[in-house]
Amino acid sequence: MVDVALKSVSFRYNSKQSLVLNGTTLFVEHGEFVGLLGPNGSGKTTMLRIIAGLFPVSDGEVKVCGMNPLKIGRKKLAKIVGFVTQDFIPIYDYTVKQIVLSGRLPYAKTFFSTWTDKDLEAVKEALRKVDAERFIERSFHSLSTGEQKRVAMARILAQNTPVILLDEPTAHLDPGHVVEIKNVLAHLHKEGKTIIAAFHDVNIASELCTRIVFMKSGKILFDGPPEKIITEKTLELIYDTKFHVIKNPETGKLIVVY
Ligand SMILES: Nc1ncnc2c1ncn2[C@@H]1O[C@H](COP(=O)(O)OP(=O)(O)OP(=O)(O)O)[C@@H](O)[C@H]1O
């Protein structure tokens, strides 16, 4: 079953701009873990935003679980797609508990419904998974960038959607918490979630993803399993820099050295 379908999608943010996505076609099957990679400005975040239904495309078609994300209604969409953005900073200074509870809003009868025990349990469980339980009563703004990142991740875990979009989920994290988030992502993948994540760290993508999509200038240049697609030649074509690719003797996964 195809969970995410982009058919010949073109997009620009405004009419003065050249195309940011240029005739992009991508079909993501249920349960795939897709890593979006490419240089700064290649269109990774834009592609995630389009899938999340944040912008209408200029041309082409977008479907999430068979539906147009712009037409199914925000509440229904929020039960299908969770999106951890790169820069999640709420305007008001909510507590961590309130932030993670907002992930439960799609399940509330009305906006003013009181939270159920199930919601509160989901919040605690999500915070536990990202090692952020101790922050539950803290103000979100008072946390470090990496701590905020983990809370934003917990919010999406509480939202419990079949499709998860992540924009650089390990950016700003110390090595210990990178490992933790990698474990959370591996677990979500094992649970059968469909994951599409933008990464700059090729090694993390190589380790976690079942499929790598390399983008450049709004186009998909290479698409395939990491072991086939992460080569010195493709990396040089994408990043205009020389790399060495070796095999991790422990995991058998490819590692990029630069
Ligand atoms: N809100 C916006 N308005 C206008 N142009 C934008 C906007 N957001 C992004 N762009 C432009 O669209 C292009 C693609 O940006 P995008 O953020 O999708 O790239 P990216 O691959 O995610 O980059 P990075 O690795 O730096 O996060 C860039 O040229 C960027 O300047």
The ligand as a MOL file (V3000), in Angstrom:
LIG
                    3D

  0  0  0     0  0            999 V3000
M  V30 BEGIN CTAB
M  V30 COUNTS 31 33 0 0 0
M  V30 BEGIN ATOM
M  V30 1 N 9.1260 30.1490 3.1440 0
M  V30 2 C 9.8960 30.2600 2.0590 0
M  V30 3 N 9.7210 31.2760 1.1770 0
M  V30 4 C 10.4870 31.3920 0.0720 0
M  V30 5 N 11.4640 30.5260 -0.2490 0
M  V30 6 C 11.6890 29.5030 0.5900 0
M  V30 7 C 10.9280 29.3130 1.7830 0
M  V30 8 N 11.3720 28.2010 2.4150 0
M  V30 9 C 12.3840 27.7210 1.6590 0
M  V30 10 N 12.5750 28.4970 0.5700 0
M  V30 11 C 13.5690 28.2670 -0.5110 0
M  V30 12 O 13.2770 27.0090 -1.1060 0
M  V30 13 C 14.4780 26.3040 -1.4260 0
M  V30 14 C 14.4400 24.9280 -0.7750 0
M  V30 15 O 14.4660 25.1150 0.6280 0
M  V30 16 P 14.3020 23.9150 1.6340 0
M  V30 17 O 14.2090 24.4970 2.9950 0
M  V30 18 O 13.1990 23.0370 1.1870 0
M  V30 19 O 15.6850 23.1460 1.4260 0
M  V30 20 P 16.3860 22.0550 2.3330 0
M  V30 21 O 16.8980 21.0190 1.4000 0
M  V30 22 O 15.4820 21.5900 3.4020 0
M  V30 23 O 17.5870 22.8960 2.9510 0
M  V30 24 P 18.3980 22.7580 4.3430 0
M  V30 25 O 19.2400 21.5310 4.2200 0
M  V30 26 O 19.2240 24.0040 4.3640 0
M  V30 27 O 17.4120 22.6900 5.4700 0
M  V30 28 C 15.6320 27.1950 -0.9640 0
M  V30 29 O 16.1250 27.8910 -2.0740 0
M  V30 30 C 14.9790 28.1420 0.0260 0
M  V30 31 O 15.6400 29.3960 0.0130 0
M  V30 END ATOM
M  V30 BEGIN BOND
M  V30 1 1 1 2
M  V30 2 1 2 3
M  V30 3 2 2 7
M  V30 4 2 3 4
M  V30 5 1 4 5
M  V30 6 2 5 6
M  V30 7 1 6 7
M  V30 8 1 6 10
M  V30 9 1 7 8
M  V30 10 2 8 9
M  V30 11 1 9 10
M  V30 12 1 10 11
M  V30 13 1 11 12
M  V30 14 1 11 30
M  V30 15 1 12 13
M  V30 16 1 13 14
M  V30 17 1 13 28
M  V30 18 1 14 15
M  V30 19 1 15 16
M  V30 20 2 16 17
M  V30 21 1 16 18
M  V30 22 1 16 19
M  V30 23 1 19 20
M  V30 24 2 20 21
M  V30 25 1 20 22
M  V30 26 1 20 23
M  V30 27 1 23 24
M  V30 28 2 24 25
M  V30 29 1 24 26
M  V30 30 1 24 27
M  V30 31 1 28 29
M  V30 32 1 28 30
M  V30 33 1 30 31
M  V30 END BOND
M  V30 END CTAB
M  END
